[in-house]
Structure formats: C-alpha cells, structure tokens
Amino acid sequence: MTTVYDVLVVGGGVIGCSIAYQLSKRGKNVLVLEKNQLASKASKAAAGMLGVHTELNGGSPLYRLAQTSRDMYPVLAQELKEVSGMDIEYVENGMIKLARTEAEAQTLLEVASKTDEVEQVQWMSPPNLSACEPYLSKHVTGGLFIPRDGNVSAPKLTESLGLASKRLGADVKEYTDVYDFMIEGNRVMGVQSSIGPFYASETIVAGGAWSQSLLERVGVTLHAYPVKGECFSVKYSKKLVERTIFTEGCYIVPKPGGRLLIGATEQPNTFDETISAGGLMDLMNRATSILPELSYAHWERAWAGIRPQNQKGLPRIGRSGIWEGLSIATGHYRNGILLAPITGVLVADLIEGKENHQLHSYVGSF
Ligand SMILES: Cc1cc2nc3c(=O)[nH]c(=O)nc-3n(C[C@H](O)[C@H](O)[C@H](O)COP(=O)(O)OP(=O)(O)OC[C@H]3O[C@@H](n4cnc5c(N)ncnc54)[C@H](O)[C@@H]3O)c2cc1C
C-alpha cells in the first residue's frame, strides 16, 4: 500500500531539518528527501554564529524574528541533547563588532542606539577592548560588545535536528534527488524522485539555493540567486579570542579545542563550490590585520558553501499562492543558522493552520 505522508520536506539542510523536527514533535508523519547527505551544503559550511546584530539592526524587519530565534537556542540545545544524544556546541560567548575607523565607530553607535535594553550592548573603547581581548590589534577605534549573541556547530545542529526527527518517527532518505512534482488539478500530491514517487498532503521545498530550479517545474519564481562563501579554520595552543569578532568582510569565531573559524567571502551568482586562492588570501589579510597572532596558528582546512539569497534580501517562507499543498522555506542567506529554530516553528504553524502574528507580519505566499 502506498504511504501518504502528512508532510514531505525537500532538502535536508538546517531549514528542512528544523521544519521536520518541529512537525515530528507535533506528531506529524514526516518524510525528508535529501539529494546528498543531511548537512552537506550551506548548513555544513556555516560558521554557526547566532549574531542578531551582525547585519541586522533595530530597524530591520528580521530583527525581532532573529532575536526570538536566537533566544530559542538554550532550550533547543538541551532538547536535542536529550532526543538525539548530540551536543550542538551551543555557547553564549557574545560578539564584538569592531570599528577600525571613526566612520565605522559612528555606524556602530547608531546600531547601539536602535537596540533595546534587553540586549545590554556596550561600547568598548580601545583600552577596554585590550583588557578583555588582549590579542586584538591595537589599531582599532573601538567595538560594540553584544553579550547575548552566541554560536553553535552548524553541521552538528543540522545532523542533530535530522536525527531527532528520525527518533520522533520521521523517515529520512538521503541520496534522493527530487526532480518534479505530482499534480492533480491545482494540488501538489507529492514528488517524483530518483528512487520513485512519494505522496504527501503537504510538500515543503527547503532546498536552499537549489529551490528555484525545482520550483520552476511548477512555474513558481522566487527571484533567488546563489552567493558563494569561503571560510578556513586554524588551531592554536593559546585561546586567542573569547568572543566572536566581527568586522566588515571578516569574522573570527572561537570553537572548542582551540579552533578558530574565519569567514567569509561573498561571490554572487555561482554554484561553484571550489576554493579560490584570491578569496583565501583576502580573508587571511583581513583576519591578521585584526588578530596579528593568527599568523602563527596551525592550518586546518578551507571550504566553501552556497548561500540562498533573494532579490528582496528576506527569506521566503509561506504557502504557494498557485498550488494547494505546496509551501516554501528558503532564502535565509547569511542567517540560516540563526533563523532555523523560528523558521521550523513558523512553518509547522503554517502547516497546522495556526495563527502566528510573526508569520503574518513578515511571511508571504508565492
Ligand atoms: C561560508 C558560510 C558561512 C555562513 N555562516 C553563517 C553563520 O555564521 N550564521 C548563520 O546564521 N548563517 C550562516 N550562513 C548561512 C547558512 O549557512 C544558510 O543560510 C543555511 O545553511 C541555509 O540552509 P538551507 O537548509 O536553506 O540550505 P542548505 O544547507 O544548502 O540545504 C539545502 C539542501 O537541499 C538539498 N536539495 C536541494 N535541491 C534538492 C532536490 N531537488 N532534491 C533533494 N534535495 C535537494 C541540498 O542537497 C541541500 O542539502 C553561512 C553560509 C556560508 C556559505
């Protein structure tokens, strides 16, 4: 007998896995189809920063959503440890946004003025900065300390959400390429894949940067484009920074075991995942200019990933306006790890037909 799932999720990145986890928790019969392995694309490449203020400020429509999502992490990390047995390496280590010029300092002070009191952001003068992060370059104008931002291991988070979904009853099929939809009238009934057809009451496309090409099969246009990002990591015997250090064009994220993760380049309109010497040299120059001792660290590895971006610069989360039974969750660009928990909840609410004011204020149909 053919199984008809309640919900079929295309894509086993952090967004697809977070949606699968929330729906499985609510007792839905979920299937995840992933072309490669879970956590093999952007969600493997990400630095894992939970930076509400890295590129958003109090005026951005995403700000409240990002804050809510980041604040879900302490409970989510605990839940995932219990259900999947995995540690996602969540820490609330704070972030410092560095100013290297007076103009950058002015911009950061404006960011601080739009930030609510709950965040307890503090402006740090160069002597204060040196006192708490002694290895930072002395040629900085100051920094904005954001104590409540944190970081996780992005691949472990994604794997753990996938594993927890399985433990709660979801089916997960890797190496399964979805290449078309099954349609009856104006309803999507399921998908055609490299291992055969699958049927579901609700189909959700969470295929990251590859969502657009699949959705074209049913005439849905997202106005999306890929943005390649390169990173590298090193190891050092000394702890060079306690907090994540963020500047325009470069960030340094401390990870367990003396690892430092340095990112990330930005190259739009390519799906090429190879690493360029120019991109890495540029990152190394930027990183050593703010943390000179990084030059003595031991090389670990470099990698690249493809971020899903939209022309409007906002994620696309919602039901298709054309097809019944079809929803979309993609376009999280540089903030997919930060926004994964709230996206899972928003989409689960959407599928259950629940009112969610955050959904109304910001999510659209396509
Ligand atoms: C270098 C870099 C650093 C980053 N750092 C951060 C950070 O510090 N903090 C942060 O919040 N965000 C960060 N991001 C952004 C974040 O990684 C992304 O926003 C997020 O991973 C997107 O998740 P996703 O599930 O939409 O996409 P993906 O992780 O790309 O997953 C999509 C999945 O769908 C699968 N798929 C696609 N099409 C099909 C199909 N037809 N059939 C079956 N499967 C399919 C793909 O194989 C893939 O596994 C970073 C990104 C990069 C590249």
The ligand as an SDF file (V2000), in Angstrom:
LIG
                    3D

 53 58  0  0  0  0  0  0  0  0999 V2000
   30.5540   30.2510    4.4070 C   0  0  0  0  0  0  0  0  0  0  0  0
   29.2140   30.4360    5.0590 C   0  0  0  0  0  0  0  0  0  0  0  0
   29.1450   30.8770    6.3660 C   0  0  0  0  0  0  0  0  0  0  0  0
   27.8850   31.0400    6.9800 C   0  0  0  0  0  0  0  0  0  0  0  0
   27.8450   31.4190    8.2860 N   0  0  0  0  0  0  0  0  0  0  0  0
   26.6340   31.5570    8.9010 C   0  0  0  0  0  0  0  0  0  0  0  0
   26.5790   31.9000   10.2710 C   0  0  0  0  0  0  0  0  0  0  0  0
   27.6010   32.0530   10.9360 O   0  0  0  0  0  0  0  0  0  0  0  0
   25.3400   32.0500   10.8520 N   0  0  0  0  0  0  0  0  0  0  0  0
   24.1740   31.8840   10.1510 C   0  0  0  0  0  0  0  0  0  0  0  0
   23.0870   32.0470   10.7170 O   0  0  0  0  0  0  0  0  0  0  0  0
   24.2130   31.5100    8.8440 N   0  0  0  0  0  0  0  0  0  0  0  0
   25.4070   31.3540    8.2050 C   0  0  0  0  0  0  0  0  0  0  0  0
   25.4580   31.0080    6.8860 N   0  0  0  0  0  0  0  0  0  0  0  0
   24.1990   30.8620    6.1460 C   0  0  0  0  0  0  0  0  0  0  0  0
   23.5720   29.4970    6.3650 C   0  0  0  0  0  0  0  0  0  0  0  0
   24.5490   28.5220    6.1690 O   0  0  0  0  0  0  0  0  0  0  0  0
   22.4110   29.2730    5.3710 C   0  0  0  0  0  0  0  0  0  0  0  0
   21.5030   30.3650    5.4250 O   0  0  0  0  0  0  0  0  0  0  0  0
   21.6680   27.9890    5.7160 C   0  0  0  0  0  0  0  0  0  0  0  0
   22.5680   26.9220    5.8720 O   0  0  0  0  0  0  0  0  0  0  0  0
   20.6580   27.6610    4.6270 C   0  0  0  0  0  0  0  0  0  0  0  0
   20.0770   26.4250    4.9630 O   0  0  0  0  0  0  0  0  0  0  0  0
   19.1940   25.6380    3.9220 P   0  0  0  0  0  0  0  0  0  0  0  0
   18.6920   24.4320    4.6000 O   0  0  0  0  0  0  0  0  0  0  0  0
   18.1970   26.5970    3.3240 O   0  0  0  0  0  0  0  0  0  0  0  0
   20.2040   25.3100    2.7220 O   0  0  0  0  0  0  0  0  0  0  0  0
   21.2650   24.1330    2.5640 P   0  0  0  0  0  0  0  0  0  0  0  0
   22.0340   23.8940    3.7880 O   0  0  0  0  0  0  0  0  0  0  0  0
   22.0290   24.4320    1.3120 O   0  0  0  0  0  0  0  0  0  0  0  0
   20.3400   22.8610    2.3570 O   0  0  0  0  0  0  0  0  0  0  0  0
   19.5380   22.6630    1.2330 C   0  0  0  0  0  0  0  0  0  0  0  0
   19.5380   21.1610    0.9820 C   0  0  0  0  0  0  0  0  0  0  0  0
   18.5690   20.8430   -0.0020 O   0  0  0  0  0  0  0  0  0  0  0  0
   19.0930   19.7980   -0.8030 C   0  0  0  0  0  0  0  0  0  0  0  0
   18.3790   19.8450   -2.0780 N   0  0  0  0  0  0  0  0  0  0  0  0
   18.3330   20.8730   -2.9460 C   0  0  0  0  0  0  0  0  0  0  0  0
   17.5840   20.5350   -4.0130 N   0  0  0  0  0  0  0  0  0  0  0  0
   17.1530   19.2700   -3.8050 C   0  0  0  0  0  0  0  0  0  0  0  0
   16.3550   18.3750   -4.5680 C   0  0  0  0  0  0  0  0  0  0  0  0
   15.8570   18.7360   -5.7580 N   0  0  0  0  0  0  0  0  0  0  0  0
   16.1170   17.1360   -4.0680 N   0  0  0  0  0  0  0  0  0  0  0  0
   16.6060   16.7780   -2.8590 C   0  0  0  0  0  0  0  0  0  0  0  0
   17.3800   17.5950   -2.0980 N   0  0  0  0  0  0  0  0  0  0  0  0
   17.6450   18.8240   -2.5710 C   0  0  0  0  0  0  0  0  0  0  0  0
   20.5660   20.1450   -0.9230 C   0  0  0  0  0  0  0  0  0  0  0  0
   21.3320   18.9980   -1.2730 O   0  0  0  0  0  0  0  0  0  0  0  0
   20.8770   20.6680    0.4570 C   0  0  0  0  0  0  0  0  0  0  0  0
   21.3660   19.6650    1.3350 O   0  0  0  0  0  0  0  0  0  0  0  0
   26.6900   30.7890    6.2530 C   0  0  0  0  0  0  0  0  0  0  0  0
   26.7760   30.3150    4.9390 C   0  0  0  0  0  0  0  0  0  0  0  0
   28.0180   30.1260    4.3430 C   0  0  0  0  0  0  0  0  0  0  0  0
   28.0830   29.5840    2.9410 C   0  0  0  0  0  0  0  0  0  0  0  0
  1  2  1  0
  2  3  1  0
  2 52  2  0
  3  4  2  0
  4  5  1  0
  4 50  1  0
  5  6  2  0
  6  7  1  0
  6 13  1  0
  7  8  2  0
  7  9  1  0
  9 10  1  0
 10 11  2  0
 10 12  1  0
 12 13  2  0
 13 14  1  0
 14 15  1  0
 14 50  1  0
 15 16  1  0
 16 17  1  0
 16 18  1  0
 18 19  1  0
 18 20  1  0
 20 21  1  0
 20 22  1  0
 22 23  1  0
 23 24  1  0
 24 25  2  0
 24 26  1  0
 24 27  1  0
 27 28  1  0
 28 29  2  0
 28 30  1  0
 28 31  1  0
 31 32  1  0
 32 33  1  0
 33 34  1  0
 33 48  1  0
 34 35  1  0
 35 36  1  0
 35 46  1  0
 36 37  1  0
 36 45  1  0
 37 38  2  0
 38 39  1  0
 39 40  1  0
 39 45  2  0
 40 41  1  0
 40 42  2  0
 42 43  1  0
 43 44  2  0
 44 45  1  0
 46 47  1  0
 46 48  1  0
 48 49  1  0
 50 51  2  0
 51 52  1  0
 52 53  1  0
M  END
$$$$
